[in-house]
Amino acid sequence: MKKIMAINAGSSSLKFKVFNMPDESILIEGVFERIGFDALKFHIKSTVSAKKKNRRFTITVTLRII
């Protein structure tokens, strides 16, 4: 099972997504904002399948550094 990571980097932000191939479903996505500033923001979201019960769930973590 192949995975592909797409990255978009700007002057003060970095965005990324990890895709499961070949169905192109998103496994992980996140963003770093305000890189180089005092209040860096980071957000990551992961959607994965639980193998035993074949259910999907989402984990979201947000971290703000001041």
Backbone as XML, in Angstrom:
<?xml version="1.0"?>
<chain id="A" units="angstrom">
  <residue number="1" name="MET">
    <atom name="N" x="0.842" y="-1.167" z="0.000"/>
    <atom name="CA" x="0.000" y="0.000" z="0.000"/>
    <atom name="C" x="0.892" y="1.237" z="0.000"/>
  </residue>
  <residue number="2" name="LYS">
    <atom name="N" x="0.843" y="2.038" z="-1.053"/>
    <atom name="CA" x="1.687" y="3.218" z="-1.179"/>
    <atom name="C" x="1.047" y="4.431" z="-0.526"/>
  </residue>
  <residue number="3" name="LYS">
    <atom name="N" x="1.900" y="5.323" z="-0.047"/>
    <atom name="CA" x="1.480" y="6.595" z="0.529"/>
    <atom name="C" x="2.198" y="7.708" z="-0.231"/>
  </residue>
  <residue number="4" name="ILE">
    <atom name="N" x="1.530" y="8.845" z="-0.409"/>
    <atom name="CA" x="2.123" y="10.013" z="-1.046"/>
    <atom name="C" x="1.914" y="11.205" z="-0.128"/>
  </residue>
  <residue number="5" name="MET">
    <atom name="N" x="2.980" y="12.006" z="0.067"/>
    <atom name="CA" x="2.879" y="13.220" z="0.880"/>
    <atom name="C" x="3.003" y="14.429" z="-0.039"/>
  </residue>
  <residue number="6" name="ALA">
    <atom name="N" x="2.029" y="15.343" z="0.061"/>
    <atom name="CA" x="2.065" y="16.605" z="-0.679"/>
    <atom name="C" x="2.365" y="17.715" z="0.318"/>
  </residue>
  <residue number="7" name="ILE">
    <atom name="N" x="3.309" y="18.599" z="-0.036"/>
    <atom name="CA" x="3.727" y="19.683" z="0.851"/>
    <atom name="C" x="3.621" y="21.004" z="0.117"/>
  </residue>
  <residue number="8" name="ASN">
    <atom name="N" x="3.051" y="21.997" z="0.807"/>
    <atom name="CA" x="2.965" y="23.361" z="0.290"/>
    <atom name="C" x="3.649" y="24.258" z="1.320"/>
  </residue>
  <residue number="9" name="ALA">
    <atom name="N" x="4.803" y="24.830" z="0.940"/>
    <atom name="CA" x="5.568" y="25.664" z="1.871"/>
    <atom name="C" x="5.575" y="27.106" z="1.398"/>
  </residue>
  <residue number="10" name="GLY">
    <atom name="N" x="5.200" y="28.011" z="2.293"/>
    <atom name="CA" x="5.242" y="29.441" z="2.022"/>
    <atom name="C" x="6.278" y="30.111" z="2.900"/>
  </residue>
  <residue number="11" name="SER">
    <atom name="N" x="6.242" y="31.423" z="2.957"/>
    <atom name="CA" x="7.242" y="32.154" z="3.735"/>
    <atom name="C" x="7.054" y="31.990" z="5.240"/>
  </residue>
  <residue number="12" name="SER">
    <atom name="N" x="5.830" y="31.815" z="5.708"/>
    <atom name="CA" x="5.601" y="31.658" z="7.147"/>
    <atom name="C" x="4.632" y="30.522" z="7.459"/>
  </residue>
  <residue number="13" name="SER">
    <atom name="N" x="4.398" y="29.633" z="6.491"/>
    <atom name="CA" x="3.505" y="28.494" z="6.749"/>
    <atom name="C" x="3.969" y="27.265" z="5.979"/>
  </residue>
  <residue number="14" name="LEU">
    <atom name="N" x="3.554" y="26.104" z="6.467"/>
    <atom name="CA" x="3.825" y="24.837" z="5.810"/>
    <atom name="C" x="2.575" y="23.988" z="5.959"/>
  </residue>
  <residue number="15" name="LYS">
    <atom name="N" x="2.043" y="23.509" z="4.835"/>
    <atom name="CA" x="0.856" y="22.666" z="4.845"/>
    <atom name="C" x="1.229" y="21.326" z="4.233"/>
  </residue>
  <residue number="16" name="PHE">
    <atom name="N" x="0.598" y="20.254" z="4.721"/>
    <atom name="CA" x="0.906" y="18.931" z="4.178"/>
    <atom name="C" x="-0.317" y="18.018" z="4.252"/>
  </residue>
  <residue number="17" name="LYS">
    <atom name="N" x="-0.321" y="17.024" z="3.362"/>
    <atom name="CA" x="-1.322" y="15.956" z="3.382"/>
    <atom name="C" x="-0.630" y="14.662" z="3.000"/>
  </residue>
  <residue number="18" name="VAL">
    <atom name="N" x="-1.058" y="13.562" z="3.629"/>
    <atom name="CA" x="-0.573" y="12.236" z="3.283"/>
    <atom name="C" x="-1.761" y="11.463" z="2.725"/>
  </residue>
  <residue number="19" name="PHE">
    <atom name="N" x="-1.602" y="10.985" z="1.496"/>
    <atom name="CA" x="-2.671" y="10.271" z="0.804"/>
    <atom name="C" x="-2.377" y="8.781" z="0.775"/>
  </residue>
  <residue number="20" name="ASN">
    <atom name="N" x="-3.414" y="7.975" z="0.938"/>
    <atom name="CA" x="-3.339" y="6.536" z="0.759"/>
    <atom name="C" x="-3.638" y="6.253" z="-0.707"/>
  </residue>
  <residue number="21" name="MET">
    <atom name="N" x="-2.786" y="5.520" z="-1.370"/>
    <atom name="CA" x="-2.977" y="5.229" z="-2.787"/>
    <atom name="C" x="-3.401" y="3.777" z="-2.957"/>
  </residue>
  <residue number="22" name="PRO">
    <atom name="N" x="-4.173" y="3.429" z="-3.957"/>
    <atom name="CA" x="-4.578" y="4.238" z="-5.105"/>
    <atom name="C" x="-5.908" y="4.975" z="-4.919"/>
  </residue>
  <residue number="23" name="ASP">
    <atom name="N" x="-6.574" y="4.831" z="-3.773"/>
    <atom name="CA" x="-7.898" y="5.462" z="-3.622"/>
    <atom name="C" x="-7.833" y="6.954" z="-3.281"/>
  </residue>
  <residue number="24" name="GLU">
    <atom name="N" x="-6.633" y="7.480" z="-3.019"/>
    <atom name="CA" x="-6.403" y="8.904" z="-2.752"/>
    <atom name="C" x="-7.118" y="9.422" z="-1.501"/>
  </residue>
  <residue number="25" name="SER">
    <atom name="N" x="-7.409" y="8.544" z="-0.561"/>
    <atom name="CA" x="-8.010" y="9.000" z="0.698"/>
    <atom name="C" x="-6.937" y="9.688" z="1.542"/>
  </residue>
  <residue number="26" name="ILE">
    <atom name="N" x="-7.342" y="10.698" z="2.305"/>
    <atom name="CA" x="-6.406" y="11.459" z="3.129"/>
    <atom name="C" x="-6.222" y="10.747" z="4.463"/>
  </residue>
  <residue number="27" name="LEU">
    <atom name="N" x="-4.964" y="10.426" z="4.803"/>
    <atom name="CA" x="-4.652" y="9.788" z="6.074"/>
    <atom name="C" x="-4.290" y="10.811" z="7.143"/>
  </residue>
  <residue number="28" name="ILE">
    <atom name="N" x="-3.470" y="11.790" z="6.771"/>
    <atom name="CA" x="-3.010" y="12.818" z="7.704"/>
    <atom name="C" x="-2.946" y="14.140" z="6.955"/>
  </residue>
  <residue number="29" name="GLU">
    <atom name="N" x="-3.359" y="15.224" z="7.614"/>
    <atom name="CA" x="-3.174" y="16.559" z="7.054"/>
    <atom name="C" x="-2.860" y="17.517" z="8.189"/>
  </residue>
  <residue number="30" name="GLY">
    <atom name="N" x="-2.089" y="18.546" z="7.877"/>
    <atom name="CA" x="-1.724" y="19.476" z="8.927"/>
    <atom name="C" x="-1.179" y="20.770" z="8.379"/>
  </residue>
  <residue number="31" name="VAL">
    <atom name="N" x="-0.987" y="21.716" z="9.289"/>
    <atom name="CA" x="-0.484" y="23.036" z="8.916"/>
    <atom name="C" x="0.332" y="23.607" z="10.078"/>
  </residue>
  <residue number="32" name="PHE">
    <atom name="N" x="1.443" y="24.227" z="9.738"/>
    <atom name="CA" x="2.216" y="25.065" z="10.652"/>
    <atom name="C" x="2.020" y="26.487" z="10.163"/>
  </residue>
  <residue number="33" name="GLU">
    <atom name="N" x="1.557" y="27.380" z="11.020"/>
    <atom name="CA" x="1.337" y="28.780" z="10.648"/>
    <atom name="C" x="2.176" y="29.681" z="11.538"/>
  </residue>
  <residue number="34" name="ARG">
    <atom name="N" x="2.488" y="30.845" z="11.040"/>
    <atom name="CA" x="3.242" y="31.859" z="11.769"/>
    <atom name="C" x="4.649" y="31.375" z="12.119"/>
  </residue>
  <residue number="35" name="ILE">
    <atom name="N" x="5.286" y="30.640" z="11.209"/>
    <atom name="CA" x="6.656" y="30.179" z="11.418"/>
    <atom name="C" x="7.566" y="31.407" z="11.479"/>
  </residue>
  <residue number="36" name="GLY">
    <atom name="N" x="8.392" y="31.474" z="12.503"/>
    <atom name="CA" x="9.290" y="32.605" z="12.687"/>
    <atom name="C" x="8.715" y="33.712" z="13.542"/>
  </residue>
  <residue number="37" name="PHE">
    <atom name="N" x="7.466" y="33.586" z="13.937"/>
    <atom name="CA" x="6.824" y="34.566" z="14.805"/>
    <atom name="C" x="6.691" y="33.994" z="16.215"/>
  </residue>
  <residue number="38" name="ASP">
    <atom name="N" x="6.307" y="34.834" z="17.167"/>
    <atom name="CA" x="6.199" y="34.400" z="18.557"/>
    <atom name="C" x="5.078" y="33.390" z="18.789"/>
  </residue>
  <residue number="39" name="ALA">
    <atom name="N" x="3.976" y="33.496" z="18.097"/>
    <atom name="CA" x="2.810" y="32.634" z="18.350"/>
    <atom name="C" x="2.639" y="31.620" z="17.213"/>
  </residue>
  <residue number="40" name="LEU">
    <atom name="N" x="3.540" y="30.638" z="17.139"/>
    <atom name="CA" x="3.444" y="29.570" z="16.148"/>
    <atom name="C" x="2.176" y="28.759" z="16.383"/>
  </residue>
  <residue number="41" name="LYS">
    <atom name="N" x="1.451" y="28.441" z="15.315"/>
    <atom name="CA" x="0.258" y="27.604" z="15.416"/>
    <atom name="C" x="0.517" y="26.319" z="14.633"/>
  </residue>
  <residue number="42" name="PHE">
    <atom name="N" x="0.088" y="25.188" z="15.190"/>
    <atom name="CA" x="0.256" y="23.898" z="14.546"/>
    <atom name="C" x="-1.050" y="23.125" z="14.685"/>
  </residue>
  <residue number="43" name="HIS">
    <atom name="N" x="-1.499" y="22.526" z="13.598"/>
    <atom name="CA" x="-2.740" y="21.742" z="13.608"/>
    <atom name="C" x="-2.502" y="20.488" z="12.773"/>
  </residue>
  <residue number="44" name="ILE">
    <atom name="N" x="-2.887" y="19.341" z="13.311"/>
    <atom name="CA" x="-2.771" y="18.090" z="12.558"/>
    <atom name="C" x="-4.058" y="17.297" z="12.732"/>
  </residue>
  <residue number="45" name="LYS">
    <atom name="N" x="-4.492" y="16.677" z="11.655"/>
    <atom name="CA" x="-5.712" y="15.868" z="11.674"/>
    <atom name="C" x="-5.377" y="14.540" z="11.010"/>
  </residue>
  <residue number="46" name="SER">
    <atom name="N" x="-5.751" y="13.458" z="11.652"/>
    <atom name="CA" x="-5.468" y="12.126" z="11.126"/>
    <atom name="C" x="-6.759" y="11.322" z="11.079"/>
  </residue>
  <residue number="47" name="THR">
    <atom name="N" x="-7.050" y="10.740" z="9.950"/>
    <atom name="CA" x="-8.210" y="9.868" z="9.797"/>
    <atom name="C" x="-7.691" y="8.484" z="9.422"/>
  </residue>
  <residue number="48" name="VAL">
    <atom name="N" x="-7.959" y="7.506" z="10.275"/>
    <atom name="CA" x="-7.463" y="6.149" z="10.044"/>
    <atom name="C" x="-8.598" y="5.151" z="10.246"/>
  </residue>
  <residue number="49" name="SER">
    <atom name="N" x="-8.423" y="3.954" z="9.731"/>
    <atom name="CA" x="-9.417" y="2.891" z="9.901"/>
    <atom name="C" x="-9.001" y="1.973" z="11.042"/>
  </residue>
  <residue number="50" name="ALA">
    <atom name="N" x="-9.947" y="1.632" z="11.883"/>
    <atom name="CA" x="-9.709" y="0.624" z="12.919"/>
    <atom name="C" x="-9.894" y="-0.743" z="12.274"/>
  </residue>
  <residue number="51" name="LYS">
    <atom name="N" x="-8.884" y="-1.586" z="12.296"/>
    <atom name="CA" x="-8.914" y="-2.846" z="11.559"/>
    <atom name="C" x="-9.936" y="-3.844" z="12.102"/>
  </residue>
  <residue number="52" name="LYS">
    <atom name="N" x="-10.061" y="-3.955" z="13.409"/>
    <atom name="CA" x="-10.932" y="-4.987" z="13.979"/>
    <atom name="C" x="-12.410" y="-4.715" z="13.734"/>
  </residue>
  <residue number="53" name="LYS">
    <atom name="N" x="-12.848" y="-3.471" z="13.871"/>
    <atom name="CA" x="-14.265" y="-3.165" z="13.748"/>
    <atom name="C" x="-14.601" y="-2.491" z="12.423"/>
  </residue>
  <residue number="54" name="ASN">
    <atom name="N" x="-13.583" y="-2.254" z="11.604"/>
    <atom name="CA" x="-13.754" y="-1.625" z="10.293"/>
    <atom name="C" x="-14.509" y="-0.297" z="10.392"/>
  </residue>
  <residue number="55" name="ARG">
    <atom name="N" x="-14.183" y="0.509" z="11.398"/>
    <atom name="CA" x="-14.778" y="1.825" z="11.586"/>
    <atom name="C" x="-13.721" y="2.885" z="11.335"/>
  </residue>
  <residue number="56" name="ARG">
    <atom name="N" x="-14.180" y="4.097" z="11.020"/>
    <atom name="CA" x="-13.269" y="5.207" z="10.828"/>
    <atom name="C" x="-13.408" y="6.174" z="11.995"/>
  </residue>
  <residue number="57" name="PHE">
    <atom name="N" x="-12.304" y="6.757" z="12.399"/>
    <atom name="CA" x="-12.344" y="7.762" z="13.441"/>
    <atom name="C" x="-11.329" y="8.849" z="13.124"/>
  </residue>
  <residue number="58" name="THR">
    <atom name="N" x="-11.494" y="9.997" z="13.742"/>
    <atom name="CA" x="-10.638" y="11.139" z="13.488"/>
    <atom name="C" x="-9.985" y="11.605" z="14.775"/>
  </residue>
  <residue number="59" name="ILE">
    <atom name="N" x="-8.687" y="11.882" z="14.686"/>
    <atom name="CA" x="-7.934" y="12.429" z="15.802"/>
    <atom name="C" x="-7.482" y="13.826" z="15.388"/>
  </residue>
  <residue number="60" name="THR">
    <atom name="N" x="-7.801" y="14.829" z="16.192"/>
    <atom name="CA" x="-7.391" y="16.194" z="15.891"/>
    <atom name="C" x="-6.595" y="16.743" z="17.061"/>
  </residue>
  <residue number="61" name="VAL">
    <atom name="N" x="-5.409" y="17.260" z="16.769"/>
    <atom name="CA" x="-4.547" y="17.855" z="17.792"/>
    <atom name="C" x="-4.201" y="19.263" z="17.362"/>
  </residue>
  <residue number="62" name="THR">
    <atom name="N" x="-4.396" y="20.222" z="18.244"/>
    <atom name="CA" x="-4.032" y="21.614" z="17.969"/>
    <atom name="C" x="-3.093" y="22.088" z="19.072"/>
  </residue>
  <residue number="63" name="LEU">
    <atom name="N" x="-1.963" y="22.656" z="18.686"/>
    <atom name="CA" x="-0.976" y="23.140" z="19.628"/>
    <atom name="C" x="-0.649" y="24.592" z="19.283"/>
  </residue>
  <residue number="64" name="ARG">
    <atom name="N" x="-0.714" y="25.451" z="20.266"/>
    <atom name="CA" x="-0.350" y="26.848" z="20.057"/>
    <atom name="C" x="0.780" y="27.189" z="21.015"/>
  </residue>
  <residue number="65" name="ILE">
    <atom name="N" x="1.904" y="27.601" z="20.471"/>
    <atom name="CA" x="3.063" y="27.958" z="21.269"/>
    <atom name="C" x="3.134" y="29.473" z="21.341"/>
  </residue>
  <residue number="66" name="ILE">
    <atom name="N" x="3.164" y="29.987" z="22.558"/>
    <atom name="CA" x="3.208" y="31.450" z="22.749"/>
    <atom name="C" x="4.559" y="31.854" z="23.306"/>
  </residue>
</chain>
